[in-house]
Amino acid sequence: MWVTPEEVVLKNALKLWVTDRTNEYFLLQHRRGHGETGGKITGLLVGALDTVLDSNARVAPFRLVLHVPGCQVSWVIASGVTLEEVQKHWKWLEHNILPYMSVFENKEDAASFVQGKVKGLIAEEVLGGQAAREDDPARFREDLSRFEQRFGLPQREKLVTHYSCCCWKGRVPRQGSLYLTTNHIAFYSFLLGKEVKLLVPWAEVTRLERVSVGLLTDVIRVHTRQKQRDFSLFLNVDEVMKVMCQLADIALCRLLDSGGLTLDQSLQDPANITKRLLEEQALMGYVLSLFGLPRAERLQEVMSCSVWTPHARCHTAGTLYTTDGYLCFSSREESQCTLIIPLTEILSIEKADSTSALPNPVIISLRCKRAFQLIDLQRRDELVESLRERLRDLHWKQAVICGHEQRKKSTISTTPYYTFCYDTVQSDEEDTNIISDKALRHLVLSDTFHPSQSDSADETHNSERVKERLWEDHFVEFGRGVHMFRTDKIQKLVAMGIPESLRGELWLSFSDACSSLAAHHNYYSDLLEKCRGQSNVATEEIERDLHRSLPEHPAFQNNTGISALRRVLTAYAYRNPTIGYCQSMNILASVMLLYTKEEEAFWLLATVCERMLPDYFNRRVIGAQVDQSVFEELIQERLPDLAEQIPDVSWLASVSLTWFLTLFLSVLPFRSALCVLDCFFCHGIRSIFQISLAVLEANAAELCTCTDDGQALMILNSFLEQVTHADDTRACANTRHVNITTLITDAYEKFGCLAVKHVEMLRCRHRIQVLQAHEDTTKDNTLRLVNPDVSLSQEHLSDLYDLFKTEHFISLYWGDASGCSAVSVNSSSERYLVDRVQFKSLYEVLSPWLCGTHTDTIAQRTFTLLDHNQHNHINFSHFIQWMDILYCEELNEKIRLLYRLHTPPALTEHEEDSSPLKSPILSTSRPLYVNLPNGEMGTYEEQLQQMLQDLSSAQKKDQKILPHMNQREFIQFCKTLYSMFQGDPDEAELFQAIGMVASLVLQIGEARHRSRPSTGQDEETEHAHSSVPGGESECDWSVSFEQILASLLTEQVLVNFLDRPVDLSVKIASAKMRQYHERAGLLVIQHAAVS
């Protein structure tokens, strides 16, 4: 590898380096002691110097030095791990540089010429390789070169970063380098002459955690299904843990069935992943979660600034984040003050004069006649210009949309755009309940349908008026709408419960669903028109759940409420077919309809499903399970006393699944649950974690005395049923009640330090565990399906599944993933697929029938035979049935498989024989006899006739009749047998036996041909096909499977060979060792050949 020229003093280095080759300007040297086996003290000392501290500090054992005669200083221009690598550079210098050195009269000019040429070569390599996108290309190039030399993986293996660390093997530490790639975690160490390499695919990592081991407090433990490995002594353990979690999360989402999770577009191609991109993605994920922005938003600028906060009468310092459609601000303390301004609300952005008190100010004016002042913007001009450009684009798009809407309104009729009877599942009674567009838009179910009024209605009304006044005062001081200042004060108001009259407005403002509503005019009505009358799985599930949605509320005891709920759920299922409909969406939508108009409820539901609870409502509710796992760790962090009394808190976390899925709506009294929903829309999922922790803390004493999960569930359910609202009359009658406001206040006070950034980090880490748990379930289901049909042991099935999956992943890592990455979600047995090349690799490491140079041909035919649907892919079921025949079935079935490999469709008529084996010379004229057990002599014909009768009588099971084999196919059959025998200890006897069998079968085929009556059609066929030796037409000569089987069974040596037991465990163990490195080596060779 060419390196940036670095000065060295040869006189001081002579004790450490030995010169092997030299010319006028260049030296080729090796490190003293390298490769020496004599154990000289000098070599040992130099080796210890190179390795005892750090693998990164170990100098490459070979180098090229530029040495100008008469100069005291020389320059290292190339280094290498192997002599061949350095010799290649040496030859290049001799052919391309050395002949031109004589033209320089000044030796310094010659040295500068060589140094400039080497730097140019390095620049070319950097521009054309992975290092081009890195912050420090030169250093990354050196790291990449070391990684490639040490592990020999294909160039498509993208190195992301590397760290110096220590890997523990038991109590023995090994200092070395940790390489993190898009597909693997790799560790290399060379200490005191001993080399250690670890290569762990991210697909095998089941958990990442930070633990304390003895005196070491910052140890990263990597768990796989087989073992765990500890890494420590990082300079920045937080950064390493973050990068490892991100890479593992990305790899698993890309490789495994993630149940509907989608990767960001920039992360879908592993070649684009860099450390800088990971940092940007982590920051963007944090910003989207902190402010609840749409997932499609892209972060544009991040800079520190201060915002004038009128309620505090001062400037509040923090960070400004701008995205495609939003301008957001967060104070240095996450919950102190946040601000969200949609760009659609901005009227103008102006720069004001800078003063000492107000440096670099910017004034942002909104359409609602509010203005915000930002100061201390270091890149003010760049920010203002960027925002103005985005505003111009946004205003232009809005003008185009408005013009389109105006044209559309002038062409459509005045007929209402949807009615209660828009689909086919409603009754005739509903057909008469048509209401106008305007009435339906402005209908809020809670205004029309009220639950039964209690005796304390006046007190409730007074309480509502008090809360309304408090909120009105808050609006005056902090603003109203999406762009209000969100501070600690709003927590107190939300904890008291949002007044009924403002609940819908504030839900829309807190969640920013109102921005989506304003940006999509007539979207909902158009959606209803498109999905009108459609019926699918989602609509069927919606119909089943309609009457289960708040059945006790009057609004959903009549057609009006049910029809509105049906429309909202059906429209969203049509909008997002990936999610469609999931249980608990009906409960959320029904509550939203009580406080918002129908179109607003639709956008509120879309905001919850796509922004506030991403990945919750998909095929496997992955998001909810991830948060359940996060909650388990939060219990151990925030409730250590409870965790100490209950070592396994997983069952406590499992109880919380319904809490997260329904946001407590299914477990709390309705009015109390509304207060929780208020908190959720204001503070996001963090509030659900806080309230859940508060519920467990309130019941910690009773939970510690539980003897089983059922008892704990009863305790929690009983507690939640007693959580009542302050205006609820039941609270006075029951002394055990808990006020929901008190519970929420306690949650904010005791667990308010729970930061969004911490939650996002935990989510990333626990998503790995959830995805791997689903992968284990998929594997168990697949093995359960194939187990009844095969005789292989469960252990062998599990190992073969892992090999099959690994082969699938290898092509995703380094091959052409376009053809093999398709995953079927319809059947767990179709989870992984392998193509022809991948199957050939599995055949070579697992098949007991290796045929030398003929192996490739047999593997191709086997794949064709197993590919029943001719999709050029086979699944695990087909693969395991083939393995079961080879290792567990009787001899007859093995020969049947071998027979089928030499008849269509496995052997095609036009297949070219790529095998170098010559066709066997078969004789059909010599007499054939066999020694019978009683000492008498009998002909093969007599014995075959008897064996055929025995086979036909013994064959009871129903099997598909195999086609007859013609002479060309039989010759190929014999070729395969010949190739299987080569190198066997009984090779001579096997060759003689197969010759006897082949001659006998040829005689049988000829006898069968002579006994067939000749017809005119046969004569035409005779002339249409080429003749074979012996004068007989190939299409007329044929033998059956039974005849070949009986012929083979007459030779005991053949029977012994074909029925020889092979230890599958040994084959699998060998395959695990060979599969990965052989495939990687083959892909490296192919890449080198192409390039």
Disulfide bonds with the S-S distance in Angstrom:
none
